[in-house]
């Protein structure tokens, strides 16, 4: 992977040559969560741009908790793309809340998006399961708890709790625990400022593939077909035997789906 770069507050990497693909990770994650997809994209002839969102990974972690909002995180994400000497249109791949930012970008910049893949994307807080809704409402207490909890305890919790990391390998669970601890604990505040995009979906013309694990315990799996129906130009691909992270659980199935979709939408021939 190319040497990490920094733009203003964000850490990012660029690798490969060809049509540009922007990868947007989910809450509490990092660039490392694309460990399977990046090599496959580069080998297929794409240029990959992957970033750590504000407060995550190796990006800056502001002390002001007010900056942990979807508005602030999205603003830094969009500013990074605007700063790159890489001409759009981009392919976008967003997971979870990264899907939310991808949808917002595609609506605001339709001419800059060639096509979009959304993996178990968040587009409304109504998607969250009751357990997650309660957790998000206690973001201040949750942030204090994460700050005080050793990484090994986080890892043990994730290893025993299928709600968050359904059917993932011990190695991937360990990566999640590492990223939870190196992110700012205030990342828990970000989802609370998510606006319901449902009424706006009809305004997003990008050709879109929605890939989703049917055993998602974080977001209601029934919400993803509704997203597909609400977008003007979208198709859905359910993945059985997967939860919220099908790109980690079944990369051998998910990555070819993405590459095939890009190829059919003016990608590498």
KAKAKA-V220960 format. One record per pair of residues at least 6 apart in sequence whose ideal C-beta (glycine too) atoms are under 8 Angstrom apart, sorted by the first residue. I is the first residue (numbers start at 1). J is the second residue. D is the distance in Angstrom with one decimal. If there is no record, write none. Layout:
[[I,J,D] [I,J,D]]
This chain:
[[1,13,5.5] [1,15,5.2] [1,38,7.0] [2,13,5.6] [2,14,5.4] [2,15,4.9] [3,13,7.8] [4,11,5.6] [4,12,7.2] [4,13,5.6] [4,58,6.7] [5,11,7.4] [5,12,5.4] [5,13,6.8] [5,14,6.8] [6,12,7.4] [7,79,7.5] [7,80,4.9] [7,83,5.2] [7,84,8.0] [8,76,6.8] [8,79,6.6] [8,80,7.4] [8,83,7.8] [9,54,5.8] [9,59,6.1] [9,60,4.1] [9,62,7.8] [9,76,5.4] [10,51,5.3] [10,52,6.4] [10,53,7.4] [10,54,6.6] [10,59,4.7] [10,60,7.4] [10,76,5.7] [10,77,7.6] [10,80,5.2] [11,31,7.5] [11,51,6.8] [11,52,4.6] [11,57,6.1] [11,58,4.0] [11,59,4.7] [12,31,7.6] [12,49,6.5] [12,50,6.5] [12,51,3.8] [12,52,7.1] [12,80,6.4] [13,31,6.0] [13,48,7.6] [13,49,7.6] [13,50,5.4] [13,51,7.8] [14,47,6.7] [14,48,7.0] [14,49,5.4] [14,84,8.0] [14,86,7.5] [15,38,6.4] [15,42,5.5] [15,47,7.3] [15,48,5.0] [16,41,6.7] [16,42,3.6] [16,45,7.5] [16,46,5.7] [16,47,4.7] [16,48,5.3] [17,45,7.4] [17,47,5.5] [18,45,4.3] [18,46,4.6] [18,47,5.2] [18,268,5.8] [19,45,7.8] [19,46,5.6] [19,47,6.8] [19,91,6.5] [19,114,7.2] [19,262,7.7] [19,266,7.9] [19,267,5.7] [19,268,6.5] [20,46,7.3] [20,47,4.7] [20,48,7.8] [20,49,6.0] [20,86,5.1] [20,87,7.8] [20,88,7.2] [20,90,5.1] [20,91,7.0] [21,41,5.5] [21,46,4.8] [21,47,6.9] [21,48,5.3] [21,49,7.0] [21,90,6.9] [21,91,4.3] [21,92,7.7] [21,93,6.4] [21,262,7.5] [22,49,4.9] [22,50,7.7] [22,81,6.7] [22,90,4.8] [22,91,7.0] [22,92,5.2] [22,93,7.1] [23,31,7.7] [23,34,5.0] [23,37,6.9] [23,38,7.3] [23,48,6.5] [23,49,7.1] [23,50,4.2] [23,51,7.8] [23,93,5.0] [23,94,7.8] [23,98,7.8] [24,51,7.5] [24,53,7.3] [24,77,7.0] [24,92,6.9] [24,93,7.0] [24,94,4.1] [24,95,7.2] [24,98,3.4] [24,99,7.5] [24,101,5.3] [24,102,5.5] [25,31,6.9] [25,33,4.9] [25,34,7.0] [25,50,7.7] [25,52,7.6] [25,53,6.6] [25,56,7.2] [25,95,6.0] [25,96,8.0] [25,98,5.2] [26,33,7.2] [26,95,4.5] [26,96,3.1] [26,97,5.4] [26,98,5.3] [27,96,6.1] [27,97,4.8] [27,187,5.9] [27,190,6.3] [27,191,6.4] [28,56,7.0] [28,176,7.4] [28,179,5.9] [28,180,4.9] [28,183,5.2] [28,187,5.3] [29,56,6.6] [29,57,7.7] [29,95,7.5] [29,96,7.9] [29,98,8.0] [29,176,7.4] [29,179,5.5] [30,52,5.1] [30,56,5.5] [30,57,3.2] [30,58,7.5] [30,179,4.8] [30,182,7.5] [30,183,7.6] [31,50,4.7] [31,51,6.8] [31,52,5.5] [31,57,5.8] [31,58,7.9] [32,57,7.3] [32,175,6.0] [32,179,6.8] [33,95,7.2] [33,175,7.2] [33,179,7.3] [33,247,7.9] [33,248,7.3] [34,48,7.9] [34,50,5.5] [34,247,7.8] [35,175,7.9] [36,247,6.8] [36,248,7.2] [36,251,3.7] [36,255,6.3] [37,93,7.2] [37,247,6.1] [37,251,6.9] [37,254,7.9] [37,255,5.7] [37,258,7.0] [38,48,5.3] [38,50,6.5] [40,251,7.7] [40,255,4.5] [40,259,6.7] [41,48,5.1] [41,258,7.9] [41,259,7.4] [42,48,6.0] [44,259,5.3] [44,262,8.0] [44,268,5.8] [45,268,4.0] [46,91,7.4] [46,262,7.3] [46,267,7.3] [46,268,6.5] [47,86,6.8] [49,81,7.8] [49,84,6.8] [49,86,6.8] [49,90,7.7] [51,59,7.3] [51,77,7.0] [51,80,6.0] [52,58,5.4] [52,59,4.0] [53,59,6.5] [53,73,5.5] [53,76,7.6] [53,77,6.4] [53,98,7.6] [53,101,7.8] [54,60,6.8] [54,62,7.3] [54,67,7.1] [54,68,7.9] [54,72,6.5] [54,73,4.8] [54,76,4.8] [54,77,7.7] [55,61,5.0] [55,62,6.8] [55,67,7.6] [55,68,5.9] [55,73,7.3] [55,183,6.0] [55,184,4.2] [55,186,6.5] [55,187,5.4] [55,190,7.6] [56,179,7.2] [56,183,4.7] [56,184,7.7] [56,187,6.6] [57,179,6.8] [57,182,6.8] [57,183,7.1] [61,183,7.3] [61,184,4.0] [62,68,7.6] [62,184,7.4] [65,143,7.8] [65,186,4.9] [65,189,6.2] [66,72,7.8] [68,184,6.9] [68,186,4.2] [68,187,6.4] [68,188,8.0] [68,189,4.1] [68,190,5.2] [69,189,7.0] [69,190,6.4] [69,193,4.3] [70,97,7.7] [70,100,6.9] [70,101,7.7] [70,190,6.0] [70,191,7.7] [70,193,4.6] [70,194,5.5] [70,195,7.4] [71,193,6.5] [73,101,7.2] [73,190,6.0] [74,101,5.4] [74,104,5.8] [74,105,7.8] [77,101,5.6] [77,105,7.5] [78,105,6.4] [78,108,7.6] [78,109,7.9] [81,88,7.9] [81,90,7.3] [81,105,7.5] [81,112,7.8] [88,109,7.7] [88,111,7.6] [88,112,3.9] [88,113,7.5] [88,114,7.8] [89,111,7.0] [89,112,5.4] [89,113,5.7] [89,114,4.0] [90,112,6.1] [90,113,6.1] [90,114,6.5] [91,113,7.9] [91,114,5.5] [91,115,5.5] [91,116,7.2] [91,117,7.4] [91,262,5.7] [91,265,7.9] [91,267,7.0] [92,102,4.4] [92,105,6.7] [92,106,6.6] [92,113,6.0] [92,115,7.8] [92,116,4.4] [92,117,7.1] [92,206,7.8] [93,102,7.5] [93,116,7.6] [93,117,4.6] [93,118,8.0] [93,119,7.1] [93,258,6.7] [94,100,7.3] [94,101,6.2] [94,102,3.4] [94,103,7.6] [94,116,7.5] [94,117,7.6] [94,118,5.6] [94,119,7.1] [94,121,6.1] [95,118,8.0] [95,119,4.4] [95,120,6.5] [95,121,7.4] [95,245,7.4] [95,247,6.6] [96,119,7.5] [96,120,5.8] [96,121,6.6] [96,122,5.4] [96,218,7.6] [96,219,7.7] [96,244,6.8] [97,122,4.9] [97,190,6.8] [97,191,6.3] [97,194,7.4] [98,121,7.7] [99,118,4.1] [99,119,6.7] [99,120,7.3] [99,121,2.4] [99,122,5.9] [99,123,6.9] [100,121,6.5] [100,122,4.7] [100,123,6.0] [100,194,6.1] [100,197,7.1] [102,116,5.7] [102,118,6.3] [102,121,7.3] [103,116,7.9] [103,118,7.3] [103,121,7.0] [103,123,6.0] [103,197,5.6] [103,201,7.7] [103,204,6.1] [104,197,7.4] [105,112,7.7] [105,113,6.9] [106,113,4.6] [106,116,5.6] [106,204,5.1] [106,206,4.5] [106,208,7.9] [107,197,8.0] [107,200,6.0] [107,203,5.5] [107,204,4.8] [110,204,7.5] [110,205,5.5] [110,206,6.6] [113,206,4.6] [114,206,7.8] [114,207,7.9] [114,265,6.4] [114,266,6.2] [114,267,7.8] [115,206,6.1] [115,207,4.5] [115,208,7.1] [115,209,7.6] [115,261,6.8] [115,262,6.5] [115,265,4.0] [115,266,7.7] [115,267,7.8] [116,206,4.7] [116,207,7.2] [116,208,4.7] [116,209,7.4] [117,208,7.4] [117,209,4.8] [117,210,7.9] [117,211,6.6] [117,258,5.2] [117,261,6.3] [117,262,7.9] [118,208,6.3] [118,209,7.3] [118,210,4.9] [118,211,7.2] [118,227,7.6] [119,211,5.0] [119,212,7.1] [119,245,8.0] [119,246,6.4] [119,247,5.5] [119,254,7.4] [120,211,7.6] [120,212,4.9] [120,213,6.0] [120,216,5.6] [120,218,7.6] [120,219,6.1] [120,224,7.3] [120,244,5.1] [120,245,7.3] [120,246,7.0] [121,210,6.8] [121,212,8.0] [121,224,7.7] [121,227,6.9] [122,191,7.2] [122,194,6.4] [122,219,6.4] [123,196,7.5] [123,197,4.4] [123,198,6.8] [123,201,7.4] [123,223,7.8] [123,227,5.8] [124,194,7.3] [124,196,4.3] [124,197,6.4] [124,198,5.5] [124,223,7.3] [125,133,7.3] [125,136,7.5] [125,191,7.0] [125,192,7.9] [125,194,5.4] [125,196,7.0] [126,196,6.9] [126,223,7.5] [127,219,4.2] [127,220,5.2] [127,223,4.3] [128,136,6.7] [128,191,7.8] [128,218,7.0] [128,219,6.2] [128,220,7.7] [129,163,7.7] [129,217,6.2] [129,218,6.4] [129,219,7.1] [129,220,6.5] [131,163,6.1] [131,217,7.8] [132,163,7.9] [132,218,5.6] [132,219,7.9] [135,142,6.3] [135,188,7.8] [136,188,7.1] [136,191,5.4] [136,192,5.7] [137,192,7.7] [139,186,7.9] [139,188,4.2] [139,189,4.8] [139,192,6.0] [140,189,7.9] [142,185,7.6] [142,188,4.6] [143,185,3.9] [143,186,5.3] [143,188,5.3] [143,189,7.1] [144,185,7.3] [146,154,7.5] [146,180,6.6] [146,181,7.6] [146,185,4.1] [146,188,7.2] [147,185,4.5] [151,177,5.7] [151,178,6.6] [151,181,4.5] [152,177,8.0] [154,177,4.4] [154,180,5.4] [154,181,6.0] [155,173,6.6] [155,174,5.7] [155,177,3.8] [158,164,5.9] [158,165,5.0] [158,173,4.9] [158,176,5.7] [158,177,5.5] [158,180,8.0] [159,165,7.8] [159,170,6.9] [159,173,5.4] [162,217,6.6] [162,243,7.5] [163,217,4.6] [163,218,7.0] [164,176,7.7] [164,217,7.5] [164,218,6.8] [164,244,7.5] [165,172,7.4] [165,173,5.2] [165,176,6.0] [165,243,7.3] [165,244,7.9] [165,245,7.2] [166,213,7.2] [166,215,5.5] [166,216,7.4] [166,217,5.9] [166,242,7.2] [166,243,2.6] [166,244,6.5] [166,245,7.7] [166,249,7.7] [167,215,7.3] [167,241,6.7] [167,242,6.5] [167,243,5.9] [167,249,5.4] [168,176,7.6] [168,243,7.8] [168,245,6.3] [168,248,5.8] [168,249,6.0] [169,248,7.9] [172,245,7.5] [172,248,5.0] [198,226,7.9] [198,230,6.3] [201,227,6.9] [201,230,3.7] [201,231,5.1] [201,232,8.0] [202,230,6.7] [202,231,7.7] [202,232,6.2] [204,231,5.9] [204,232,7.1] [205,232,5.7] [205,233,6.2] [206,233,6.9] [207,233,4.9] [207,234,7.6] [207,265,5.2] [208,228,7.9] [208,231,5.4] [208,233,6.4] [208,234,4.0] [208,235,7.5] [209,234,7.3] [209,235,5.8] [209,236,7.9] [209,237,6.5] [209,257,7.1] [209,258,7.3] [209,261,4.5] [210,224,5.6] [210,227,5.9] [210,228,5.2] [210,231,8.0] [210,234,6.0] [210,235,7.2] [210,236,4.6] [210,237,7.0] [211,236,7.9] [211,237,5.0] [211,239,6.3] [211,246,6.1] [211,247,7.7] [211,254,6.0] [211,257,6.1] [211,258,7.6] [212,221,6.4] [212,224,4.2] [212,236,7.1] [212,237,7.6] [212,238,5.9] [212,239,6.7] [212,246,7.0] [213,221,7.4] [213,238,7.9] [213,239,5.2] [213,241,7.9] [213,242,3.2] [213,243,4.9] [213,244,6.1] [213,245,7.1] [213,246,4.3] [213,249,7.0] [214,221,5.1] [214,238,5.0] [214,239,6.7] [214,240,5.6] [214,241,7.9] [214,242,7.0] [215,221,7.3] [215,240,7.9] [215,241,6.9] [215,242,6.1] [215,243,4.8] [216,242,8.0] [216,243,5.3] [216,244,4.8] [217,243,6.0] [217,244,7.0] [218,243,7.5] [218,244,4.5] [219,244,6.8] [221,238,7.8] [224,236,6.1] [224,238,7.6] [225,236,5.8] [227,234,7.3] [227,236,7.9] [228,234,4.7] [228,235,6.6] [228,236,4.1] [237,257,5.8] [239,246,4.3] [239,249,7.9] [239,250,6.1] [239,253,6.5] [239,254,6.6] [241,249,7.5] [241,250,7.4] [242,249,4.6] [242,250,5.8] [243,249,7.1] [246,253,7.7] [246,254,5.2] [247,254,4.9] [247,255,7.5] [259,267,7.9] [262,268,7.3] [263,269,7.0]]
